[in-house]
């Protein structure tokens, strides 16, 4: 389930491609359908933006990061192949971006209350986790998966977070495969930064709430 499911999907898909085993690619393709569905109990994404892993624990900012990482790579990779995902529920991925990730990223950092045991890992600090979200949203935005409007919206979000994060430089730490898209984004005058996110979100399915106002956020 959740991040463990997407890791397995990614591994099986790559193994299928490397070994020319169509059954493995088909298995990875079909597994997406169980991921896309909103749940009402246990592990997975909830309609209110909550993400649960290990039955009870809020994990948007840890196992949830694994999900968006794997999805941003595997879904676009399969496009144009016989194993392209055709499930109409795949559009839920874009709703996750706005409902399950964006509210929890503040000044480039992922809120610790959604990161579970990952808060104990020195290599996975809140700003490092935030940079991971930014990296994978940009990967999704420049892929064939995202439509024009969603791609533009995600790029603006990433540009804003990259500019306001004074703790860790996003542009100096991106992996090789998105160095060019990152440089293009930051230099593109037609893509304005999204600006400060304002609003209130109640994540009832994991007993959390986020309230963002000009200059401050409370969660």
Secondary structure, DSSP 8 states (H G I E B T S, - for coil): -HHHHHHHHHHHHHHHHHHT-HHHHHHHHHHHHHHHS--SSSSEE-TTS-EEETTTEE-TTTHHHHHHHHHHHHHHHHTTSTT----GGGGHHHHHIIIIIGGGEETTEE-GGG-GGGGG-GGG-HHHHHHHHHHHHHHHHTSTTS-HHHHHHHHHHHHHHHHH--SS-STTS--GGGHHHHHHHHH-TTS-------EEEEEGGGTEEEEEETTEEE-
